[in-house]
């Protein structure tokens, strides 16, 4: 085998493939598709990124919700439209899930808006060659131009296997290029070979033969039936003639292959398949197992011929590590310790950048406030847009740290071990082992988590996973947790409290899954066969890219959904105006200023005031401007600010108190205040007031809107900002008081409010995705009701338990 020299793809300028002679530009403008396929965990995504330069377009296949990821091939001439399509990972052309059905249909040229592949890149894991060759042989039989990217040759070498790429290519009949995708080794050679094959495909218009190379040796009876069915398929689907033989074998040997695609085949084809199976059974041929056994015999022989067995190593470091990390006791303790470290780091490492971001938000607000004259536009921009959106954006460092940890654990291969550990628990409550990945994805966002359930074969198991995945604490909940924990929870318990919220969601999700499997969605739990990928040294650029890609979703929501909601919330919290409230407080401020001037004059003249300053202010405020002449004079003085030369600290404090009192009355009078008071009877048993009600209503669009809503609500008043490590909003929450003078936000309040947000389904996007994935409004409505009921009941219990334990 010729070992390619290590050369990262990014350092080599791709050689351009120009338009061949005789090929018109109009024809070249039509996209040519290179399809990237392979088993799961074989390195497809890394190769896709190298071939496209990370410039990918993500959408859906027509009529289904499976993600379609494609990008332009680097190195192709600008007059060529060569696209690379990354198919979902699959183990065979016999699909077990919706994702695998799409991979099969693309390769069989069944997708209406997608032309036949011009080239197929089959990514093969060299460390697990036989299993990967099973699928690779099926794809090669389809007759498309193909090339093998033999990935992870370093891992194969470490396990005592040296693979001869030239012998393997001779046996398979397609080029084989050894690569180490994670290190960039072999990628320039792979790209060069791909571009050469693309150029050949553009200049060669000859059709592939009806029967490409076969990788099986079946009884004559089976071959006869396959030939007859292939002829019928070639006549029925002229555009799929090259795939007819492989498709015939697939239909004859796999019940699901036909059952999942009845709409693709007319009645004569279906009848021909049924008749052929009956004849095979009469001849004593097992049409289900015979092709599988024959293919495995063939690929095993190919593997033996192309593999040099080195001296088998003893127990490797990975084996020793797996014994520890997958141990029932020690593995679980290590998993808990890693999660604890992650949540503690969210507070520890994010503190400094959060303070800097908060300072930038405050600076921007002060600049805008100084440039734009006082008025409604000033209030909209400063109190609505900057304060609202800034209150969410300031949590970006914590989001980055969370995804940095998750990306690191995924890139090392640890997440597969965590799935193995969790499967023991999940199987006991009736959840499919494959449910772990969707539930894990839901920690970032429930939407990709729900979409990831497509890999689950059983419809009932998939639906159970969809129903419980939003109970995982997504990144949108993190700002809510952080705000309340920072404001109300002692520093020594903050990381533990954060982890507790995540564990609470996991625990209840498992309990609800058990309940659903016992009642609404009864069914057997299939066994999980899990592949543990080899441990890898994490690549910083890969981890950082994953972290940033996921964090962009958070920022995009801040710039779209949250911005829009905050503008709407500002309007609801500002209107309608109340001239009566404004006039009353203008008179009170004028009376306070006049009293301050009077006392200042007495002090200047050396006379002794007959009242203390506080007593005098109380008298004036209680009897402010009682005569018409005084009212006229007070309106003229209402514009004086507390920063006048005669203002004392006591005057400033009194005026600030009046500002806050006026803001509170205006808020109660506004549309938002009326909404908050409307829901207050429902949430009051949970310890929540009407202002929290505004935040809860606003966050039905997106959970993190609660933070910006609270910022907008409280920024309508001019609270005193003291220097502290907490954010301004956290300090504001700490200063809030109930009518009896007790604090509004205590440990008890924070715990009840966080428990509410753990369970409430407050995300319109998630509801829409559940509707799309289940093709019904029944299940998203049921999900919204059961999660809302859970949120209210458990928050109620938390509030009253907090009272019993003296949480404040």
N, C-alpha and C positions, 0 to 999 in steps of 0.2 A: 504493500500500500504506500502510495506517495503521500507524505504528510505535508499539507500546505503550511507555509510559514505564517506565524501569527501576524495579522495585519488588520487592525480594526477597520470596519467598513467606512467609518467616518473620515479616516485619514486618506482613503484612496478615492480619487476623482473617478466616478463611473464613466466607462467608455460609452459614448452615445451610439445608438443604433439608428441609422438613417433609413429613409423610405427606399425600398428596393426599386430597381428600374422596372418600369411598366406598371407600378402601383400608383394609382391616382390619388391625389390628396383628398378627394371627396370620400373615397373608400377608406382611406386611412383615418379619416375623422371619426369613423365608427369605432366605438371602443372595442379593444381586444382584451379579453379577460384571462389573467393568470390566476389560477385557483390554488390556494394554500390549504392543505388538508393534512390530517394526521390524528394519532391518538391524543387524548388529553395528557397534559404535562410533558409534551415532547419538545417544547421550545418553539411552537408556532408563532406566538406573539412576538418573541424576540426577533425572529427572522422577518416577520411582517414589518416591524419597525425599521429594521435595517434596509429592507428593500424599498420602503416608501419614505424613509426619512421622517417618520412620526407624523406625517401629514395625512391623517386618515379622516374619512367622512363616515359618520355613523348614522345609520337609519334602520329601517325595518324592511323585511321582504314583503312583497305585496300580499295582502290578505291575511298575514299572520303577524305575530308580535316578536318573532325571532330577530335579534339584532343583526344587521347587515353592516359589516365593517370593510371598507375598501379604501384604497389610496393609489396614487399614480406611481408607476414604477420609475425609480431614479435611474438615470442613464439613458432612458429612451429619448429619442429626438423629439423636439417640440412639435414636429408635424405628425407625430404618432400619439394616439390616445391609448396607452397601455395601462390597464388597471389591474391591481392586485386585490383579490378578494380573499379575506380570511374566514374560512368556514369554521363552524363550531366543531370542537373535538369529538371524535366518535371512534368506537372500537371495530365497527364493521358496517357493511351496507345493509344490515338488518336492523332497522332503527328501533330503539326502545323509548325514545322521547321525541318531543317536537323539534328540538335542536338537531337531533340526529336525522330526522326525516328531511329537514331542510338540506343538510349536507348531502344526503343521498339524492334528493331531487335536483340539486345543482349539478352533480356529477352525471346524472342521467338525462340532463338537458330538459328538465320538466318545468323550469321556472319561466313563465310567459315573457317577462320583460328582461330576461337575461340570455344572451347568446351562448352557444356552446363554448366551453373553455378552449382557449388556444393553447394553453399549456397548464399542466398540473404539477405543482411542486409538492411531493409527498415527504413530509418530515418524519423521519424514523429515529426513534431513540435507540442508539447503538447498545446501551446497557440492558435493553430488554428486546433483543432483536427479533426473536421468534414471534412474540405476540404482535409486534409492530408490522412484521412482514405479512401476517395474515391479512390485515387491512390493506397494506400496500399492494399485495398481489391482486386483491379484488379491484382496486382502482386501476391498476395497470391493464387488467383484462377489459376495461371499458373502451380501450382503443384510442384514448386521447394522447397527444404527445405528453410525455411525463419525464420528470427528473427526480431523483432521490436526494434529499438533503440528509445525510447521515450525521445526526447531531449527537452530542454528548460522548464523543469518542474517548475523551479523557476519563469519563466515569467508567466506561467499558474497560478501559485499560486498568483502572484501579481495581476492578473486580476480577481481573485475570483473563481478559479477552482482548485479543488483537484482531481486528476485522480487516480483511483484504478487500478494499473498495473495488479493485479491478475485477476480481473474481465474482463479487456480488453483482456488479454491473453486467457481467457476461451471463450470469444465471437469470437475472431479471429482465434483461433486454432493454434497459434504460440507463442513462448516465447516472453515476453515483458520485457525489461530492462530499467528502468528509468535512465536517464543520464543528466548531465549538462556539455556538451562537452567543453564549454569555460573555465570551472573551473576544469575539470578533474574528477568531481564527477560521479561515476558509471562506469567509463571506465575500471577499473580492472575487475569488474563483467561482463561487456559486453565482454571483451576479453576472459575471462574464459568460458563464455557460447558459444562464437564463436568457440573456440578451441575444446570444447566438441562436438559441432555439426559437426565440420570438422572430428573429429575422428570417429563419428558415420557414417558420409557419406563414409569414407574410408572402414569401416568394413561392411556396409550394401549395398549389391548389388541389393536389390529388387527394382523394378521399382515402381514409384508412381502410384496411380490409374488413370484411364482415366478421371474421373470426381472428382477433388478436391472439397473442400468446396466452396459453392456458396454464394454470397452476394446480391441476387436479387430474387424477386418473380414475375415472368412474366406469362402472359396468356398461357394456354396450347398450343395454336397454335404456339406461339413463341418458347416454349420449344421443341415442335416437330421438328420445322425447325432447331433449334440449334443442336438437337441430330443427325439429318440426316447429316447436314453439318460437324459436328464433326467426325462422322464415316468416311466420305469421306476424310477429312483431315488426319485422323489417318492412313488410307490406303495409301494415297498419300505421306505423309511424316512420315515414320516410326520412324525417330529419334526425331520427335516432338509429339509423341503420348500423353505425359502428358499435353501438352499445347493445345490439339485439341479443347476441349470444350470452353476454354476461347478465343481461336483464332476464333472459329466459331461465338461466340457472338460478337466479335469485328468486324468481317467482315460484319456481317448482319446489325449492328446498326450504322456503320460509313462509309460514302462514301469515305472519304479520306484514311481510313485504307486500302481499296482495291486499290483506284486510285494511291496511292503513292507506291504501291508494286506489280504492275501488273507483273513485271518480275519474282516475286517469285511464282506465281500461274499459273498452266497450264490452258488451255481453259476449261476443264470440271469443275474445281473449280469455275472459273469466271461465267460460265453459271449457275452453281448451286446456286450461291449467287444471281444472277439476278432473277432467277425463284422463289427462296424463298421469296425475297422481294415482288414480284408481288402477290404471294399467301397471304402474310401477309396483303398487302394493300386490297386485295379482302375480307379478313376476318375482315377488319376494324381496324387493329392493326397498330399504328404509330411506325414503326420499328426504326425511328430516336430518338424519345424522350422517348419511353417506357422504354428501358434499363437504361437510365440516371436517370429517375424519380424513378425507382424501386431501383437502387443502393443507391441513396441519402436517400430514406426512410429507407433502411436497416442500413446505416452507422449512420444516425441520431439516430436511436434506440440504436445502440451500444454505441454511445457517451453518450446518456442520462443514460444508465445503468451503465457506468463506471465512470461517472463524478459526483462529489459532489459539488453542487453549494454553495460556501461560501457567506457570506454577501457581496453583490456587493459593491465595493469601489466607492467613488465619482470620480470626475474628477481627473485623475492621473497627475503626473508631466509630463509624456510623452505627454498627451493630451494638456496640457497647452503649452508645448514647441513646439508642432506641430502647434498650432494656430499662434505662432510667426514666426517659421521658414518657414512655407508654406504660409504665408500672401503675397498677391500680392506686396505690397509696402515694408513692413519691412523685409519680407523674402528675397526679391531681394537685398535690401541694405545690409543685413547681409552677403549674398553670396558674393557680391562685396567686402565687407570689409575683409572677410576671404581670398579671392583670393589676395587682395592687401597685406595683412599681409604675406601671403606665399611668394610672389615675393620679398617683401622688405627683408624678412628674408634670402632669398637666397644670398643677398649681405652682410647683416650685420653679420650673424653667420658663413658664409663660409670664411670670410676674413682671420682669423688667420690660419686655417688648409691649406688654399690655399697657403699662404706665406711659410708655413713649407714644403709643397709638392714641391713648386717651388725651395726652398733651396736645397731639396734632389735631384731634377733633375739637378740643377746647379752643386752640389757637384759630382754627378755621372759623369756628362760630363767632369768636370775638372780632375777627377781621370783617366778616360779613355784617355783623351787627354794627360795626363802626362805619361801614361804607354805605349801607342802605338806611335811609331815614326810618325812625320808629314808625311802626304801622303794621298792617296785616301782612304785607309782603315780607317785612323783616321777621315777623313771627313765624310765617310759613317756612321760610328758609332756615332760620336759626332753631326754632323750637320743633318744627315738624320734620324737615329733611335732615339737617345736620345732626341734631340731637337724636332723632329716631334711628336713622341709618347708622350713625356713628356708634350708637350704643350696642349695635350688633357687630359691626366690623371690628370693634375693639377686642372681640373674642377670637379673631382670626389666629393669633398665635397658639391658642389652645387647640383649635381645630387642626392646625398644621402638626402639632406635636402628637395628637391622637393618630392621625393618618401616617405620620412618620413611623410610629411604633408598629402599626398594623402592616405597613409596607415592608418593614424590616422582618417581621415574623413570617410574612408570606414568602419573601424572597429567599429566606434561609431554608424553607421547607418545614418550619415548625407547625404551621397551621394545619397541615395534614395530620400531624401527631395529635394536635388538639381535637381535631374532628374524630380521630380514633378514640380518644378518651371520652368525648362527649357521646359517641354512639352507644356506649354501654348504658349511659343514663337515658338517652333518648329512646332507645328500643324498649326500655321498661315502661315508658309512658305512651308507647304506641307510635312514636314518630319514626319515620324512615331515616336511615342513616344519612341519606343524601340531603336531608333537610338542614343539616348543619351549615352547609355553605350558604344557602339563601338566608338563614338566620344570622350568620356571621356577616354577610354583606349588608344586612339591615342595620348593623351598628353604624355604618356610614350613612345609608339612606334606605328606607324601606322600599323605594321604587325599584332599584336594581335587585334588591333581595327578592322581591315578589317575582320579578321577571326571571330570576335564576331558578325558580321552581320548575321551569320547563324541562329540566333534566330529570325530574321525578316521573317514573313510568306510570304509577298508579294514580288515576284521577282523584281518588279520595285522599290519598296521602298528600298529593299536591295541594288540594284545597285546604286541608288542615294546616299545612305549612303557610299558605297564603293568609289564613285567618289569624295565625299567631305571630307571624314575622314582625308586624308593626309594634309588637310589645317590646321588641329590642330597642334599647335607648339609642336613637339615631343622633347624628351630629347636630340636628336642629334643636334637640333637647339640651345639648351641652351648654349653650349660653344661659338658659333658664336655670339649670343646676348651678352653674358657676356664680351667677348673680346672687341667688338666694344663699348658697353656701358661704360665699365671701361676706355677705352682709350679716348673717345670723349664726353661723356655725363656728365654734372655737377653732383656732388655727390647727391645733393638734389633731382634730377630728375631721378636717376637711377632705383629705384624700380618702379616708375610710368611708365617709358619708357618700362621696361620689361613687365609689365602688359599690356601696350598698344599693344605690339607685339602679345601677346596671344589673346587679345580681337579683334584685327584686323583680325586674322585668323578665329576666331569664327564668326564674323560678315559677312565676305565674304563667308564663308562656308554656312551660312544660306541663303544668297542672291543667291548663285549658286544653292543651293538645290531648292529654289523657281523657279529659271529659268528653271532648268531641269524638274521639275514637271509640268511646264506650256508648255514645248516644247517637248523635246525628250522622256520623260518618264511620260506621263500624266496618272493620276489615282487618285482615291479617297483616302483620308487619313483615315485609320481605327481608331476607338476610342481606347484609351489606358486604360486598366484596370491595375492599378499599386498597388502592395502591399507595404505598408510601414513597414519594419521590425522594431521590437522594438529597442529602444536605448540600447546600451551596453557600459559597461565600457571597454575602449580599453585595450587589453593585450599587454604589452610592448614587450614580446617575439614574439607575432604574428606580430605586426607592424614592428619590426626590421627585422624579417625574410622576410616579403614582401618587405621591403625596400632593403634588400641585394639581394634578388632574382632578382629584377628588375635592380639593379645597376650592377649585374654581367654581364648582357647583354652589358652594356656600356663598361665594362672592357674587355670583350671577344672581342668586336669589336676593341678596342684599341690594343689588342695583336695579332689580325689576320688581319682584313681588313685594318686598319689604318697603321699597321706596313708594310704590303706588299705594300700599295700605297706609303708610304714614301720612301721605298727603290727604287721603280720605279721612284718616283719624283726626288730623289737624282741623279739617273742616268741621267734623262732627263735634270736636272739643271746643271750637271757637264760636260756632253759631248755634242758635240765634243770639244776637247781642241783647243785653239787658241795660237800657239807659238808666233805669232806676238804680241798679247795682253800681254802675259807673259813677253816677252823680253822688250817691251816698258816700262812697269811699273817697271821692274827690273832696267832698266837704270835710270828711274826717282828716285827710292829710293836710288840708289847709288849716284846720283847727290845731293840729299838732305843730305845724310850722309856726303859726302865730303864737302859740304858747311858748315854743322854744325861743322865739324872738323876744317875747316879753320877759322871760326869765333871764335871757342874756343881757337885756337892757338893765334889769335890776342889778345884776352882778357887776356890770360895768360901772354903774353909778354908786356902787359900794353899799347899797341897801340890802337888808336881809330879807329873802323871800319869806312870805307868810306861810307858804306850803312847800313841801318837798316837791321835787321835780316830778316824781312818779304820781304823787297825789294830784298835782295840777293837771297832768296829762289825762289821768282817769276822769277828772271832772270835766275837762274840755271834751273828751271823746264821748262822754255820756250825754253832754248837753250841746253838742256841736252845732253851731250856726242855727240858732232858733229864731232869729228875727230876719225879715226880708233884707235889711241892709247888711247884716252879717253874712247872709247867704250869698249876696252879690259879691261882697268882698272876698269871701272864701273861694268862690269859683275862680276869681282872678288870681288867687294865690295857690290854687290847686296844682299848678305846674311846677312849683318849687320842688327841688329834689333834696334828698337827705345829704347831699354833698355840698350844700350851701355853707358859707363861712360861719354861720351861726349854729350849724348842726353839731350836736354833741353825740358821743357814742350811744347814749340812751335814746336820743331822737332817732338816730339811724336804725336802731333795733326796733323801735316802735313802728317806724315807717315800713320796715321790712316785714314785720308782723301783719301790718295792714295789707301789704302787697299779697302776702300768702293767703290771708283771709279773703281778700277780693278774688284771687285766682280760684280758690276753692268754691266760692259761691258762683262764680261764672261757670266753672266746670259742672257743677251740679245743675245749673240752668241749661247747659248745652244739650245737644242731641246725644252726645256720648254719655253725659251724666245721667240722662233719663234712661238710656239703655242699661247702664250700670245699676241704677236703682231698680229697674224692671227685673233683673235677674238676681238681685241681692237676696230676696227671700229663699231662692233655691240654693245659693252658695253660702248663706250665713251660717247654716249648721256645720259647715266645714271650717269656720273661722275666717272666711273671706269677706272683705267689705266691697262696696260698690265700685271702688276704683280698681280693685283686682278683677271685678266683673268686666270692666271695660277691656282689660288686658286679655282675659279669657275669651271674650267674644271676638276680639280682633285677631287672636291667634288661631282661629278656626281655619284660616287660610294657610298658615304656616306657624309652627310652634314658636320659632324664635322671634316672631312678631311680638310676643308677650314682652320681651325686653325693650324693644323699641317703643311699644305702646306705653309702658310704664314711664319710659324716659320722656315721651311726648306729654303724657298726662302731668307728670311732676315738673317738667320744665316750664309749664305755664305759670308756675310760681317762681319767685326769686329766692331760693333757699340759700342759706349761708354756706359757702364752701370752705371747709377747713382742710389743712394739709393732712393727708393720711395715705396709707398704702392702698386703701380701698378706692374703687372708682367713684366718681361723683354720684352716680345713680345708687350705688350701694350705701353711700353716706346719706343720701336722701331717704332711702328706705328706713335706715336706722333712726332717722329723726321723726318719722311719722307717728302720730299719736291718735288714739281713739278718743271719743268724747269724754271718757272718764279719766283721760290722761295716761292710760297704759299704752305701752308700745304696740304698734300694729304688727310689725315684723319681728317675731321672736323665733326661737328654735322650733317651737310648736307650730307656728304659722308656716315657716319655711318647709318643715317636713311634710305637713299636710299638702301644701301647694306642689311640692316636688312629686309626691306620690300621685297627685291628680295628673300631673303631666307625664308620668311614667305610663299611664294607662289610657288616657283620653286620646281618641283618634282625631287629632286636630291637624289635618293635612289634606287639603282638597285634592292635591296631586295624587296622593296615595289612594284615595277613594276612586279617582278616575282610572288609575292603573288596575285596581282590583276589578272594577267594572269591565275593563277591556280584557283582562286575563280570564275572567270567569264567564264573559259574554252574558252577563245578567246583572240587574240592579238588586236582586234579592240578597246576594252575599255581601256586597259592600254596605248595604243598609243594615243587615244583621250585624256585621262587624262594627259599624259605627255605634249601634245601640248597645251591644254587649260590652264594648270597650268603655263607652261613656258610663254605663252602669257600674262597671268595675271601678272606674276612676272616682265616682261619687262615693260609693260605699267604702272603699279603702281609705280615701281621704277623710271621710267622716270618722272611721275607726281610729286613724292616726291622730286626728285632732283631739279626740276624747281620751285616747291613751296618753297623749302628751299632757293633758290636764291632770290625769291621775299620777303621772310620774314627775310632775312639776317642771315641765319644760318651758314654762313662762307663758 
